[in-house]
Amino acid sequence: MDDINSFVLALANPDGYAATYPNCNILSGDTDGNGYVDFGDINSFVALLGGGGSP
């Protein structure tokens, strides 16, 4: 659950994410595996939070 705020920041403000988490690759939030962090990652992110494993 601690990852929710950083995930939302990555979606809404990638530059802010990079400034806040300079040592964490933003593509860690690419939970659907398409090479981008975008709104398409939300469902797979929620599935991971629920213990659904990797999408």
Secondary structure, DSSP 8 states (H G I E B T S, - for coil): -TTHHHHHHHHH-HHHHHHH-TTS-GGGG-TT-SSS-SGGGHHHHHHHHTT----
